[in-house]
């Protein structure tokens, strides 16, 4: 594997420990997507296997591993700010920066006090063997899936990475340039990790899991059929519309599947979708939704919508509002368009911020109404809920359909319990655990 190596000068800092001492504490902190979080878990697993005391979260430690994000300019800024936060917790620490922000521009972290090692997105777990190295080491992104280490999990539901990279090259997105082309994990390896999980629910994740198997001769339906009889219920990460076929949906009916589909939309207007280089029309999207509801009538369908994409007109925005209402999503992640240097749309005319803000507000109002409608749909029903935490007198968790439920009664964190669903409440519904 090709490697770009630059020696960096570390400003004078007095280190009170030696990281060869396996008793040193290592904080691994994550910005960005669930795939990043999983990869942080892999780093922790490898470090702990090597004898270190590694853990999730930004807490006082001897060494900080900062797993960065660059999906937006703001995410990249937060990645840089993390370094200062780590130094504040321990002025004598060592800091290792990895991930998308350093892959995009390693120089933004060079020469910062305490930063000793900078790496990119490839084989992050190698940090366990290279913790004493000093310099910038940006490896070429692999062309095949090569990771073998499982991940330490910090949440009630487990995440299992099945794919990396993206082939879509949407006009607004930097990810394919940082993560490389799509590459899939072997089904046998995925099944082995899921079988070793002790979580009641497992989420299959990746940068674009819709492309799973296209480079290996395998497929998502084959993967799902390999999961028959496992002891954890299965939830999916984000999907693209083109992968929603009868074969895929039928294979999901054969396993303990959580009928929640996060279908990327981005815009409900065909002309905007074309400028975005999204490879579907609103009609094709709506057909996919109808197929899902044929197999899973109560499925939660969530999505992402970008407000104020380059040159978006009032008419185009109104088409998006009408479309999301017609689909009847259970939730929408709404965010304003942010031009990203290095993408095709970066130099295109932008929409004024005030107009973006107004459109975000309008879509958020539609989102609130749709979420309430979805919650009302389950009033009086009894649903299985994975209990994730207790706060302010309520247990909290999600149904299989991804309705957030705040409930009372008896249960343990990490346990699946039957809950009678009541009225809409906060961002979900209230409920009561039943025997």
N, C-alpha and C positions, 0 to 999 in steps of 0.2 A: 504494500500500500504506500503510495506516495505521501511524503510528509513535508510540510513547509515549516522550517525551524528558524526561529529568531531568538537570539540571546537577549534577555532584557536586564537592565540594571535596576536592582531593587534598592530603593532609598533606605538609608540606615535605620534599622529597627532592631531593638534588643529582644531577641526571642528567649523566653524563660524556660524553654523546654526543647526537647529534640523529638521530632515527629517519628523517628525510628522507635521511640519508646511507645510500645503498643497501648500504654495506658492513657495516651493523650486523647482528648475529647474532640470529635469532629462533627461540626454542625453542617448539615446539607439542606440548603434552602432553595425552594423552587419558585420560579415565576412562569406563568404561561399555562399551556394546555395540559390535559390529563396524560398525554404521552410523555411530556417533560417530567411530570410527577412520577410516573412509572419508572422512568430512567433514573431519577433520583433514588428511587427505591432499589434499583439495581446497584447503584454506586454504594449505598449503605450496606446492602447484602454482601458485596465484595469486600468492603472495608472491615465489616464485622467478622467475616470469615478469615481475614488476615490478622485478626486479633485486636483491632482498634475498637474504641467506643464511639460508634457513629450513630447519628439519630437525625430524624426529620425536624426541621424548624430552625428559626434564627434565634438561638439561645447561646449564652456565653460558652465559648469553646476555645481550644488551642488552635484549631484549623477550621476555616470556613470554606466549604465548597459551594459556590454560587452557580446554580443552574439557570441560565438566563433565557430571556425571550426577546424576539425582535419583530413580532407580528405587526406592531405599530411603532411610530416614533416615540410615543409615550412609554411603551413597554421597554424600549431600548434605554430611555432615560431612567426608568425605575431600576433597570439592571445596573446602571452605573451608580445610582444612589445606594444600592445594596452594599457596595464596597465600604462606603462611609459608615453605614449602619453597623457593619461587622466590626470595623475598627473601633467604633464607640463602645461596643460590648467588651472588646479586649484589644487595647492598643498594641499589645505584643504578639498578636496572632499572625498566622500565615493565611493568605487568601488565595484560593484557586478558583479561577473563572472558567466556566465551560458553557456550551450551548449555542443557541442561535445568534445572540448578540455578539459574542466573540467570534463566531464563524463569519458573520457579516463584516465586522470591523474590529479586528483584534487590537488595533492601535489605540482605541479609545480606553483600553484598560492598562496599557503599557506605561510604566513609570509611576504608577500610583503607589504610594506607600503601602507596604505589606503584601501587595500582589506579587506572588512569586512564580506562579504557573498559569498560563493561559492556553486553553485547548478549545476545540470546536465541538461539532455534533457527533463525530465518529467515535465509537468505542469509548464512551465516557467512563466505563468501569475500570479502564486501565489506570485510572487515577490511583487506585490502591497500590499499584506497583511503582508508580511514578511520583509519589507524593513528595519526594525529596528533590525532584528536578526543578530547575529554574530556567524559565524561558517561555517562548511562544511556540506551541506545537500544533499546527493546524493540519490534520490529516485530510487526504482526499476522501470525499464521501463514498462509502462502498457501493458497488453496483448490485450486490446480492445481500440478502439478510444474513448477518453473521453473528448476531448476539446469542449467547447461550445461558447467561446468568438470569435467574429469576429475580423477583423484586421483593424487598421488604415493604409491607403494606402499613400505612398509618391510618387508614379509614376502615369503617365497618364493612363496606363492600370492597371487594378486591378488584384490581385492574389487571388485565392481561393484554400485553401488546402483541398484536398479530401481524402488523405491517408497518412500514415506514416509507417516507417519501411521497411525492405527488407528481403526476403527469399532466395535470390540468392546465397549468399556466393561465389562470384567470388574470385579467389585465390589471387588477388592483393588488395582487397577492405576491409577497416576497418569498413565501415558504418553499416553493420548488427550487429556487436558487440556493437556498440554505440547506434544505434536507435532502436534495437530490431526487432522482427518479424513484418510482414506486418499487418496492421490493418486499416480498412476502415471506413470512415465517412458515416452516413446514407444519402441516396439520398435526403430525405425531408429537412435535415439541409443544404445540399449543395445548393439546389434550393432556399431556403429561403435567404441565404446570397447573392447569385447571383442576386436575384430579388431586394434586397435592395441596390445593387451597382448602382452608378451614372456614372460609367465609360462606355465609348463607346466600350471597349474591356475588356474581362475577360479571364485570363489564369488559367487553372485548373492544379494544381501542387501537388506534393508529392515526397516522396523518390523513389517510384516505382509505378506510377499510373496504370501500366499494371496489377497489382495485385488487383486493386480496386474491391470490392464486393465479392471476393473469400472467405472471412471469415464471410460474413453477408448474403449470399444468393442473393445478388444483382449483378449488372454487369455494365460495361461501356456502352454497348448499351442501357440498361434501363435508365441509368443516362442521356445519350444524348437525348433520346426520351422524357424525363421529362423536357427538356429545350426548347421544341418547343414554339415559340411565345415570348420568352424573348426579352428584349430591348437592349441587348448587344451582340456583336459578340463574339464567343467562340474560344479560341486558346488552344492547348494542350501542356503540358510539355513533358518530355522525355518518349518514349514508348519502350518496348521490342518487338522484331520481332514476337514472338509467339502470341501476342494479335491481330495482324493484320489479321482480317477475313472479309469475305464478309458481315457478319452481322454487325460488327463494322463499316465498311466503309459506308454501306447503312444507318445506323442510323445517321451518320454524314451529309449525304446529306439532312436530314430532318430538320436541324437547320441552323442558321446563323453561319457557321463554316469557320474558316480561314484555308485553305488547306496547312498547313505547318506541317510536321511530323519530329520530331527529333527522329531518330531511332538509338539507341545505337549499335555501331559496334565493336569498340576497335581494331579489326584486320581483315584484309581481307584474312587471311590464316587459313585454317581449323586446322592445327596442333597447331598453336598458340592459337586459340580459345579453343581448348581442354585443353591446359595447363592453360588457364585463367579460366576454368570451366564455360565458356559461353555455354548456352544450345541451340545452333543452329549451323548450318553450313552456309558457304557462299552461297550455293545453296538455302537454305531455306530463307536466307536474301534477295537474289535476287528475289525470288518468291513474297515475301512481297512487295518489291518495285514495281513489275509489277502489283500487285493487286491495290496498291495505285494509280498508274498512269492510271489504267483502270477506276477508279471512279473519279479521280481528275488529269486530264492530265497535268495541269500546276503547280501541287503542288511543293512547295519547300521541299526538303528532305535534312536535315542536320544530322550531326553525330559527334561522338567523335572517335579519333584514337590515340592509345598509340604507340609511336615509341620506339623501343628497349626494348620490354618486355623481361623478363628473358630468356636467351639462344636464342633469335631471330637470325636466320641466315640471310645471305644476300639473299638467295633464298626465305625465308619466307617473308622478307621485300619486295622483288620485287613482290611477289604475292599480297601483300597488295596494293602496288602502282597500279598494273594492275586492281585490283578489284574496288578501289575507282574511278578510271577513267571510268571503264565500267558502274558503277552505275550512274555516272554523278550527284554527290551531288551538291546542291546549296551552301553549305558551310560546312567546316570541322573544328572542334576544335582539333588541333593537340598539343600533349604534350608528353614529354619524360617520360618513365617509372621511377617511384620513389619507391624503396622498402619501404614497410610500416611495421614497427614492429607490430606483432600481427596477421599478415595475413599468409596464407599458403605459399606464394611465397617469403616471406621475406628472408629466408635462401638460396634460390636458386641462382645459379650463375648469376651474373649481366653482362650486356653488358657495355663495356667501355663508359664513358661519351662522348668522342669525336665521337664515332660512333653514339650514340643517337642524338647528335647535328646535325650531317650530315643528318641523316634520318629525323629529324624534318624539316630541311631546304628543303629537297627534297619534302616531303609531303606538305609543305607550298607553294612551287612553283606550285604543282598540284592543291592545293586549290585555289590559285589566278586565275589560268586558268579556273577552273570550275565556280568560282563566276562570272567571266566576261562572260562566256557562258550563265549563267543563266540570267544575266542582259540583254544581247543582245536579249534574247528570248522575252522580253516584249517591245522592242523598237517600238514606235508608238502606243502602246496600252494605253487605259485609265483605270487606276486602282484606287480603293478607298484606301486612305492612312490615317492612324491615325497620326495626327500631334502631335509630342511629345516635340519639342523644336525648338528654332531659334538660329542659331550660324553662324557667318561669312557670314551673308547676305542670308543664306538659311534656310528655314524651313526643318525639318528632321522628318522622320517617316517611317513606314513599310507598305507595301501592305499586303493583306491577305496572300499572298504566302511567306511572310517574305523577300521581297526584300527591302533593305534600299534605300530610295529615298531622294535626296536633291533637293528641289524645291522652285520656286519663285511664287509669286501671293498673293492672299488674303486668309487668314484662321486664326483660333484661336487655341491656344494650347488646346489639348484634343478633337478637332473636327475631324471628318472624312470628307475628301475632295477628290473630283475626281482630279486625276493628270495624265496628258499626259506624258508618260515615254519617255525619250530621250536616249542619249548615256550613256554607262558605265562611272561611275564617282566615284573616290575614292573606297570605299568598296561596292558600289551599283550602282545607276544610277542617272542622273540628270533628272529633270522634271519641269512641269509648271502646276499650279492649273488651272482648267477649270471649267466653270459654268455648 
